[in-house]
Amino acid sequence: MGSGIYVALSGAVANSQALDVVANNVANANTPGFKAERVNFAETLAGKGGAASRSDSHFVKVAGTTSDPAPGIMNQTDNPLDVGVNGEGYLAVTAGGSTRYTRAGQLRLNAESTLTTSDGNLVQGTDGKPIVTPKSAASIEIASDGTVNADGKRIGQLKLVNLDPKQLKREGATLFSGTETAGKPVTLITGAYEGANVNAVRGMVDLVRVSRTYDALTRMLESYKELDDRTAKAIGGNG
């Protein structure tokens, strides 16, 4: 059997993984703060030994994914608890007992009057602790520098950070882990939240393109299998 079937198989596997990533992007097109993932393909040479290991065979693989750093569209709501990160930067939150980072700025007050994300993760103050607001407060406002005011009185400040893009790791639809770095002060657009940076039209085009490539490769595999079966029968008939 030639190495062509293995080349086609590597392509089918890589495109199957890419299909999952693209489908996830499209599914989160309306998720605030979602960052699209981009697939990184890589070429690899076959190893030594085995039917599929000719030194002149080139295979494709998924070398990983990266998050698209492009900002999403800001949605104006005039809700005083909605905040959008202006430019680069992230909000620090506590999720599952660990510090995580997000750009999903639809903030809320839970039953204990503690500031949370829409997913219920506690928003951290500059001291790393949750920001608890007075239950009697008539109004809660957040300034562009992250300062939180209750009835005009300062009660805390959101922890706004820059992250090393090389250390950024996705931990969920809108959560990331990473290494905090020095940088320009992070500011907020108040009364608005950032939408997903997924272009739904582009996502659907990518979905169709990857699907067609995957289908073409699976048909190629079927052709190789039929050819292999015919060859086996021909050899067996001459035996």
N, C-alpha and C positions, 0 to 999 in steps of 0.2 A: 504494500500500500504506500502511495506517495505521501509526502508531507503536507500536501494541499489540504487534506481533511483537517489536519491539526491547526493549520493556519486559519481555516474557516471557523473551526471550533473556538479558537482563542478570540476571534473577532466577535463571534456570537455571544460568548460569555461577557466580554467587555461591554458590548452594546446592551446586554440584558441589565448590567449594573447601571449603565448610563440611563437606561429607560426608567429605572426606579428613581434615580435622582431627579430627572426632568419631571416625572409624574409628581414627585413630592413638591417640587417648585410650583407647579401649576395648582396643586391642591392647597397651597398656602398663599396664593395670590392675594387673598383678602385678610391675611393674618398680620396685624399691626407689628411693625418692628422686625418682620421676617427678612432674612438675607438669603438670596438665592445661592444655591451651590453650583459650582462649575466642575465638570469632570476633567481630570488630567489624564490623557492617554499617553502611553509610552511604548516604544518599540523594544523588543528584547530578542536576543539571539537564542537559538536552541542550545541546550547543553550537550554534553558528550554522552554517547551511548544510547541505544534504544531506537526503535523504528521512527520515533517522532523527533529524533535529535540530530538531524543533519546540520552540519555547521553552517550551511548556507540558508537555513530556514529562518525567517523573521516572523515573530509573533507580536501581537498587540495585547496590552494589558491596561487595566485602570491603575494608574500610579497614585491615586488618591483624589480627594476633592478639596476645593478651596471655597471659602465664602466670598461672594461678590461684595466688596466694600461700598459700592455705589449707594448713595442715600435714596430712600424712598420718598414719595410725594408727601408733603405735610398736609394733613387734613385739619382744617380750622374748625373747632367746636365751640370755643369760648367757655369750655368747662374749665374752671380754675385748677382742677387737679390733673388735667391733661398736659403733658409736656413732651416736646420733641427735641431730641439732641441736635443742636445746630452744628453741622459739619461732623468732624470726627469726635469720638468719645462714647462713653457708655455710662449707664446708671449701675451702681453696685447694689445687689440684692442678696438676700439669704434664701437659698433654696436647698431643701434637704439637709440643712445643718451646715452647708458650705457656702462660701462667697462665690457668686456667679455674676455675670454682667449681661446687660440687656439694653436694647434701644426701644423696647416696647413701653411707651410712655403713657398708657391709659391707666393712671393711678386711681386708687380707691381707698376708702376707709373701711376697715373691717369692723366687726362687732365690738372690738376693744378700742376703736378709734385710732388704730395703728395704720400707718400708710403702707399700702401693698400695691403690687401690680394687679392686673386683671386676672392673673392666674393664681393670686393669693400669696405670692412670694413677698416677704418683708423687704421693704425698701430701706437701705442703710443710710444712716447719717454719716457725717465726716468722721465720727468716732467709731464707726462700724456697727453701731447699735440701731435698733429700729426707732423710727420717729413716731412717738405717741402724741396725739393731739388731745387737747382738753375736750371732753364730751360736751361741755357747755358752750363751746365756741360756736358763734353764729356764722363765721366765715373762715375758710382756710384758703390761703393764697400761696403760690410758689413763684418766686422771682426768677429772673433769667440766670442768676448765678446759683440757683438751687436753694436759696434761703426760703424756709417755710415759716409763714406768719399765720398766727391764729388771732383773729380780731385785731390785726395790726401789730401784734407783739411777736417778736422772733422766738421760735421754739426749737429751731434746729436748721440744718442745712443738708441737702442731698449730697451723697458722695458721688462726685462726677470724676471719671478717670479716663486716661488714655491707656491703650493696651498695645503691646508689641504685636504687630500683625503676623509675625512669623510664629508666635507662640499661641495664637488664637485657636481655640478648639471648640467646635460646636457641641453643646450639651443638651440640645433639645431644639424645638422649633424656633425659639427666640432667646435661648440662654447660651452663654459662652463661658468658658474658663480661659484664663490667660494671665500674662504677667503685666502688672501695672508699670508704666513708664512715665518719665517726665515729658511734658509737651505743653502746647498752648492751653490756657485755661479753657475748660469745656463750658459752654453756655447752652442755655435752653431757649426754645421758642415756647412761650406759655400759651395755654388755651388752644393747643393743637397737639396732634400726635402723628408720628411717622408711620406711613403705610408700608407694606411690603415693597421691596425693590424689584419685584417680579413683573415683567410686562406679559400680561396674559396672552396677547396675540403672539409674541415671540415664543412664549412657552408652548403654545399649541403647535406652532410651526416646528419647533424643536422636537416635540413629541411625535409628530407625524414623520419627520425626517429619520429620527432614531428608530422608530418602529419599522419603517420601510427597509432600513439597513439591516435590522435584525431579521426581518422576514426573508430578505434576499440571502442572508448567510445561512439561515436554517434550510432554505430550499437547496442551497449548494451542498449542505451536509447530507440531505436526503439523496441528492444526485450521486454524491460520492459513495453512499451506502449501497444504492442500487447498482452502481458500477462494480463495487466490491463483491456484491452477491452474484452478479453475472460472471465475474471472473472466477469466483470459487466454484460455481456450477460448471463452467467450461473446463476448468482444470480437473474437477471431479469426474466429468463425463469422459475425459480422455485417459483417466487412470485405469 
